[in-house]
Amino acid sequence: MSVEASRIDSATCAILGQPDHAGIGWIDLAEIAAAQRRASLRHLGHGHTVLLLPLTHQSIETNDIRLRVAIQGDGPLVLLCHGFPETSHSWQHEMQALAAAGYRAVAPDLRGYGESSRPDASDAYTQLHIVGDLVGLVDALGEKSCVLVGHDWGAVATWNAALMRPDRFRAVAGLSIPYMPRIDQQPTRALKQFAGERLSYILYFQAPDVAEAEIEADVPRLLRAVCHTHSAAGAAQRAAAPPAQPVPRDARWLDTLIDPAPLPAWLTPADLAVCSDAFTGSGFHGPLNWYRAIDRTWELMAPWRNAPVMVPAPFMCGAEDRGLLLYRPAVEALPQTVPLLTTSVLLPGCGHWAQQERPDEVNAALLEFLAVVAPTQRARPA
């Protein structure tokens, strides 16, 4: 294949502003901006190749901790915050698209994850700590403000960052978890009432070392099972053969999960290996501490009771995401709790892992949003 003329798919043609012919576009790499001449080409199969800008990693000191971040592209800053149990790698598809469109995509391994700092005490994982990390990261990257995108726990942090510091986070996008204003009852108490005699994994995670012992005994199996169970495929399998009775309160978390064979189509063995290696090295104590800090966060968030998020924001969620059973009222309330909401979309045939199960749709929505709140022109050689 010639380096001067390479095949790319239609989505990449749109991102790069190049013509597309019958679903296959041709692009002269000599016309790509100087910053992109170092790009390599990743083969996607079926004769398609996507432009891939260099991705680098570095450690950044912020808020008295160290964050390991992935950086790709150059331009307006877009921070991408992962969820549980994920790492910055979960944003690989979005980082490529954002970088190709002229943005600087930065995805940290958040506090407690991967090669980032992992404080031992659970009270070091409140949302005020997490938002402080993100503010410090924007400072360290030399920017006054940025657009913030988050999934799962990363979405919780994203909404709270916009709530507390709209001057630093001028626009946000939430995936899978809607903004939920502070409730009037301590979260663990409310969960106990909601769960009754059923197992609540959030309550199960509260006891130190119990969940760690279960999860860390077989990290690949855990990740494989949780990714499948909360995907669209897992939802379909559960609907076809629903449990005979609710999982009792004294069960293990793994008892609620389905170990797939084979892997979901969107989760490659290589991606699973990256995630497994990260958690095998770091353990789960830090990530689980996010759950153990929910009551302390609730106490500290009293000044923001009933406060709306006042920056532009879209929300996206898989239509088959099991979390909708709990969060649907919050999704329906978004026009009131996020007055500048741009759109609220349920992705058909998608489970909880929106940016991995449906990267094309998520990328298209993000780029459309960014074109309004953080427009950029892709640089071209003189």
C-alpha positions as CSV (number, residue, x, y, z in Angstrom):
1,M,0.0,0.0,0.0
2,S,1.3,3.4,-1.0
3,V,2.0,5.9,1.9
4,E,1.0,8.7,-0.5
5,A,-2.5,7.5,-1.1
6,S,-4.3,5.3,1.5
7,R,-7.8,4.0,1.9
8,I,-9.9,5.3,4.7
9,D,-13.5,4.7,5.8
10,S,-16.4,7.1,5.4
11,A,-16.3,8.3,9.0
12,T,-12.7,9.3,8.7
13,C,-13.3,11.1,5.4
14,A,-15.9,13.2,7.2
15,I,-13.6,13.9,10.1
16,L,-10.8,15.0,7.7
17,G,-13.1,16.9,5.4
18,Q,-12.1,14.8,2.4
19,P,-14.4,13.5,-0.4
20,D,-15.9,10.0,0.0
21,H,-16.7,7.8,-2.9
22,A,-19.1,4.8,-2.4
23,G,-18.1,4.4,1.2
24,I,-14.4,4.5,0.5
25,G,-12.4,7.6,0.5
26,W,-8.9,8.4,-0.9
27,I,-6.6,10.9,0.8
28,D,-3.2,12.2,-0.2
29,L,-1.1,12.2,3.0
30,A,1.0,15.1,1.7
31,E,-2.1,17.2,2.2
32,I,-2.4,16.4,5.9
33,A,-1.2,19.1,8.3
34,A,2.4,19.1,9.4
35,A,1.5,17.9,12.8
36,Q,-0.1,14.8,11.3
37,R,2.8,13.9,8.9
38,R,4.2,11.7,11.7
39,A,0.9,9.7,11.6
40,S,0.9,6.0,11.3
41,L,-1.9,4.0,9.6
42,R,-4.0,1.5,11.5
43,H,-5.6,-1.3,9.4
44,L,-9.2,-2.0,10.4
45,G,-9.8,-4.8,7.9
46,H,-11.9,-4.9,4.7
47,G,-9.3,-2.7,3.0
48,H,-10.0,0.2,5.4
49,T,-7.2,2.2,7.1
50,V,-7.7,5.0,9.6
51,L,-5.3,7.9,10.2
52,L,-3.8,7.5,13.6
53,L,-1.8,10.4,15.1
54,P,0.9,9.6,17.6
55,L,-0.3,8.8,21.1
56,T,2.0,9.6,24.0
57,H,1.9,9.0,27.8
58,Q,3.2,11.1,30.6
59,S,2.8,11.6,34.3
60,I,1.5,14.9,35.6
61,E,1.6,16.2,39.1
62,T,-1.8,17.6,40.2
63,N,-3.5,18.2,43.5
64,D,-0.7,16.5,45.4
65,I,-1.0,13.3,43.4
66,R,0.4,12.0,40.1
67,L,-1.9,11.2,37.1
68,R,-0.8,9.1,34.2
69,V,-2.3,10.5,31.1
70,A,-2.6,9.6,27.4
71,I,-2.3,12.4,24.9
72,Q,-3.2,12.5,21.3
73,G,-3.5,15.3,18.8
74,D,-3.1,19.1,19.1
75,G,-5.7,21.8,19.4
76,P,-8.5,22.8,21.8
77,L,-8.3,20.6,24.9
78,V,-10.8,17.8,25.5
79,L,-10.4,15.7,28.7
80,L,-11.9,12.2,28.7
81,C,-12.7,10.6,32.1
82,H,-13.2,6.8,32.3
83,G,-15.4,4.8,34.6
84,F,-15.3,1.5,36.6
85,P,-13.7,-0.9,35.9
86,E,-12.0,0.9,33.0
87,T,-8.8,2.9,32.3
88,S,-7.9,5.6,29.8
89,H,-7.7,2.9,27.2
90,S,-11.5,2.8,27.1
91,W,-11.3,6.1,25.1
92,Q,-9.0,4.8,22.3
93,H,-11.6,5.2,19.6
94,E,-12.7,8.7,20.7
95,M,-9.1,9.9,21.0
96,Q,-8.3,8.9,17.5
97,A,-11.4,10.7,16.1
98,L,-10.8,13.8,18.2
99,A,-7.2,14.1,17.3
100,A,-7.9,13.7,13.6
101,A,-10.5,16.4,13.9
102,G,-7.9,18.9,15.3
103,Y,-8.4,18.5,19.1
104,R,-5.9,17.6,21.9
105,A,-7.5,14.6,23.4
106,V,-6.2,13.8,26.9
107,A,-7.4,10.8,28.9
108,P,-6.1,10.3,32.4
109,D,-6.0,7.1,34.5
110,L,-8.0,8.7,37.3
111,R,-7.1,8.7,40.9
112,G,-6.7,5.2,42.2
113,Y,-6.3,3.6,38.7
114,G,-3.4,2.2,36.7
115,E,-0.1,4.0,37.1
116,S,-1.7,7.1,38.7
117,S,-1.4,7.7,42.5
118,R,-3.6,5.4,44.6
119,P,-4.2,6.8,48.1
120,D,-5.1,4.2,50.6
121,A,-7.8,6.0,52.6
122,S,-11.3,6.1,51.1
123,D,-11.9,9.7,52.2
124,A,-9.2,10.7,49.7
125,Y,-11.7,9.8,46.9
126,T,-14.5,12.3,47.3
127,Q,-15.8,14.1,44.3
128,L,-14.1,17.3,45.6
129,H,-10.8,15.4,45.4
130,I,-11.6,14.2,41.9
131,V,-12.7,17.6,40.6
132,G,-9.5,19.1,42.2
133,D,-7.4,16.6,40.2
134,L,-9.1,17.7,37.0
135,V,-8.7,21.4,37.7
136,G,-5.0,20.8,38.4
137,L,-4.7,18.7,35.2
138,V,-6.1,21.6,33.1
139,D,-3.6,23.9,34.8
140,A,-0.7,21.6,34.2
141,L,-1.6,21.3,30.5
142,G,-1.4,25.1,30.2
143,E,-5.1,25.8,29.6
144,K,-7.6,28.1,31.3
145,S,-10.6,25.9,30.4
146,C,-11.6,22.8,28.4
147,V,-14.4,20.5,27.4
148,L,-14.9,17.5,29.6
149,V,-16.3,14.2,28.6
150,G,-17.0,11.4,31.1
151,H,-18.4,7.8,31.2
152,D,-19.9,6.0,34.2
153,W,-17.9,7.3,37.3
154,G,-16.1,9.6,34.9
155,A,-19.5,11.1,34.0
156,V,-20.3,11.7,37.7
157,A,-17.0,13.6,38.0
158,T,-17.7,15.4,34.8
159,W,-21.1,16.7,36.0
160,N,-19.7,17.7,39.3
161,A,-16.7,19.5,37.7
162,A,-19.1,21.6,35.6
163,L,-21.3,22.2,38.7
164,M,-18.4,23.4,40.9
165,R,-16.1,25.0,38.3
166,P,-18.0,26.1,35.2
167,D,-15.2,28.7,34.7
168,R,-12.7,25.8,34.0
169,F,-15.1,23.4,32.3
170,R,-17.0,25.4,29.8
171,A,-18.9,22.5,28.3
172,V,-19.3,18.8,29.2
173,A,-20.7,15.6,27.8
174,G,-22.0,12.7,30.0
175,L,-22.2,9.1,28.9
176,S,-24.3,6.4,30.6
177,I,-24.8,8.3,34.0
178,P,-27.0,11.4,34.0
179,Y,-26.5,14.4,36.3
180,M,-28.2,13.7,39.6
181,P,-28.4,16.5,42.1
182,R,-27.6,15.7,45.7
183,I,-30.4,13.7,47.3
184,D,-31.8,14.4,50.8
185,Q,-30.7,11.1,52.3
186,Q,-27.3,9.5,52.9
187,P,-26.6,7.4,49.7
188,T,-25.9,4.1,51.5
189,R,-29.0,4.4,53.6
190,A,-31.1,5.1,50.5
191,L,-29.5,2.1,48.7
192,K,-30.4,-0.2,51.6
193,Q,-34.0,0.9,51.4
194,F,-34.0,0.4,47.6
195,A,-32.3,-3.0,47.5
196,G,-34.1,-4.6,50.4
197,E,-33.1,-8.2,50.5
198,R,-31.4,-8.1,47.1
199,L,-27.7,-7.7,46.6
200,S,-26.6,-4.2,45.9
201,Y,-23.0,-4.2,44.5
202,I,-22.4,-0.7,45.7
203,L,-23.2,-1.8,49.3
204,Y,-21.2,-4.9,48.8
205,F,-18.2,-2.7,47.8
206,Q,-18.4,-0.8,51.1
207,A,-16.5,-3.3,53.3
208,P,-12.8,-2.9,52.9
209,D,-10.9,-5.9,51.4
210,V,-14.0,-8.1,50.8
211,A,-14.6,-7.1,47.2
212,E,-10.9,-6.9,46.6
213,A,-10.4,-10.5,47.5
214,E,-13.2,-11.7,45.2
215,I,-12.3,-9.5,42.2
216,E,-8.5,-9.8,42.3
217,A,-8.6,-13.6,42.5
218,D,-9.2,-13.7,38.7
219,V,-9.0,-10.3,37.1
220,P,-9.5,-11.4,33.4
221,R,-12.6,-13.4,34.3
222,L,-14.1,-10.4,36.3
223,L,-13.5,-7.9,33.5
224,R,-14.8,-10.3,30.9
225,A,-17.9,-11.0,32.9
226,V,-18.7,-7.4,33.9
227,C,-18.2,-6.1,30.3
228,H,-20.5,-8.7,28.9
229,T,-23.2,-8.6,31.6
230,H,-23.6,-4.8,31.2
231,S,-23.4,-4.8,27.4
232,A,-26.4,-5.1,25.0
233,A,-25.5,-8.7,24.4
234,G,-25.6,-9.4,28.2
235,A,-29.0,-7.7,28.5
236,A,-30.4,-9.8,25.7
237,Q,-29.1,-13.0,27.3
238,R,-30.6,-12.0,30.6
239,A,-33.9,-11.2,29.0
240,A,-34.0,-14.6,27.2
241,A,-33.3,-16.4,30.5
242,P,-34.1,-14.2,33.4
243,P,-33.0,-15.2,36.9
244,A,-35.5,-17.3,38.7
245,Q,-35.2,-15.0,41.7
246,P,-33.3,-11.9,42.8
247,V,-29.7,-12.4,43.9
248,P,-29.8,-12.4,47.7
249,R,-28.1,-9.7,49.7
250,D,-25.4,-12.1,51.1
251,A,-24.3,-13.2,47.6
252,R,-21.0,-12.3,45.8
253,W,-20.8,-9.7,43.1
254,L,-19.6,-12.4,40.6
255,D,-22.9,-14.3,41.3
256,T,-24.7,-11.5,39.4
257,L,-22.4,-11.6,36.3
258,I,-22.4,-13.7,33.2
259,D,-19.1,-15.0,31.9
260,P,-19.3,-14.9,28.1
261,A,-18.0,-17.3,25.5
262,P,-16.9,-15.8,23.2
263,L,-16.0,-12.2,24.0
264,P,-18.5,-9.5,23.0
265,A,-17.7,-8.3,19.4
266,W,-16.6,-4.9,20.6
267,L,-14.1,-6.2,23.2
268,T,-11.0,-7.7,21.6
269,P,-8.6,-10.0,23.4
270,A,-5.9,-7.4,23.0
271,D,-8.1,-4.7,24.7
272,L,-9.1,-7.1,27.5
273,A,-5.4,-7.9,28.0
274,V,-4.5,-4.2,28.3
275,C,-7.2,-3.7,31.0
276,S,-6.4,-6.9,32.8
277,D,-2.7,-6.0,33.0
278,A,-3.5,-2.6,34.3
279,F,-5.7,-3.9,37.1
280,T,-3.5,-6.8,37.9
281,G,-0.7,-4.3,38.5
282,S,-2.7,-1.7,40.4
283,G,-5.3,-3.8,42.2
284,F,-8.9,-2.7,42.8
285,H,-8.6,-0.9,46.2
286,G,-8.3,2.5,44.7
287,P,-11.2,2.1,42.3
288,L,-13.4,0.6,45.0
289,N,-12.7,3.6,47.2
290,W,-14.7,5.8,44.8
291,Y,-17.7,3.8,46.1
292,R,-16.6,4.0,49.7
293,A,-16.4,7.8,49.5
294,I,-20.1,8.3,48.4
295,D,-21.4,9.1,51.9
296,R,-18.5,11.5,52.6
297,T,-19.1,13.2,49.2
298,W,-22.8,13.5,50.1
299,E,-21.8,15.4,53.3
300,L,-19.4,17.7,51.5
301,M,-21.9,18.5,48.6
302,A,-24.5,20.1,50.9
303,P,-23.8,23.6,49.5
304,W,-24.8,22.4,46.0
305,R,-28.1,20.8,47.0
306,N,-30.6,21.2,44.1
307,A,-28.1,23.2,42.1
308,P,-28.3,22.8,38.3
309,V,-25.4,22.3,35.9
310,M,-25.1,25.5,33.9
311,V,-22.9,24.7,31.0
312,P,-23.9,23.2,27.5
313,A,-24.0,19.4,27.7
314,P,-25.3,16.5,25.7
315,F,-26.2,13.1,27.4
316,M,-25.9,9.7,25.7
317,C,-26.8,6.3,27.1
318,G,-27.3,2.8,25.7
319,A,-31.0,1.9,25.5
320,E,-30.1,-1.5,26.9
321,D,-28.1,-0.1,29.8
322,R,-29.4,-1.8,33.0
323,G,-28.6,1.3,34.9
324,L,-31.7,2.9,33.4
325,L,-33.8,0.9,35.8
326,L,-32.4,3.2,38.5
327,Y,-31.5,6.4,36.6
328,R,-34.4,6.9,34.3
329,P,-36.0,9.6,36.5
330,A,-32.8,11.5,36.4
331,V,-32.5,11.2,32.6
332,E,-36.1,12.5,32.3
333,A,-35.3,15.4,34.6
334,L,-32.2,16.5,32.6
335,P,-33.9,19.5,30.9
336,Q,-34.5,20.9,34.4
337,T,-31.3,19.9,36.1
338,V,-29.1,20.8,33.1
339,P,-30.9,23.8,31.5
340,L,-28.4,24.1,28.7
341,L,-28.8,20.4,27.7
342,T,-28.2,20.1,24.0
343,T,-29.5,16.6,23.5
344,S,-30.4,13.4,25.4
345,V,-30.0,10.3,23.3
346,L,-30.6,6.6,23.9
347,L,-28.5,4.5,21.6
348,P,-30.5,1.5,20.3
349,G,-28.8,-1.9,20.8
350,C,-26.2,-0.5,23.1
351,G,-25.5,-1.4,26.7
352,H,-23.5,0.4,29.4
353,W,-20.2,0.8,27.6
354,A,-21.4,3.4,25.1
355,Q,-18.0,4.7,23.8
356,Q,-16.8,1.2,23.2
357,E,-20.0,-0.5,22.0
358,R,-21.0,2.4,19.7
359,P,-17.8,4.5,19.0
360,D,-19.0,5.7,15.6
361,E,-22.2,7.2,17.0
362,V,-20.5,8.6,20.1
363,N,-17.7,10.2,18.0
364,A,-20.2,11.7,15.6
365,A,-22.2,13.3,18.5
366,L,-19.1,14.5,20.2
367,L,-17.7,16.1,17.1
368,E,-21.0,17.8,16.3
369,F,-21.1,19.2,19.9
370,L,-17.5,20.3,19.8
371,A,-18.0,22.1,16.5
372,V,-20.3,24.5,18.4
373,V,-18.7,24.8,21.9
374,A,-15.0,24.5,20.8
375,P,-14.7,25.0,17.1
376,T,-11.3,24.3,15.4
377,Q,-9.9,24.4,11.9
378,R,-7.7,21.5,11.0
379,A,-4.3,22.9,10.2
380,R,-3.1,22.6,6.6
381,P,0.4,23.2,5.2
382,A,1.0,26.5,3.5
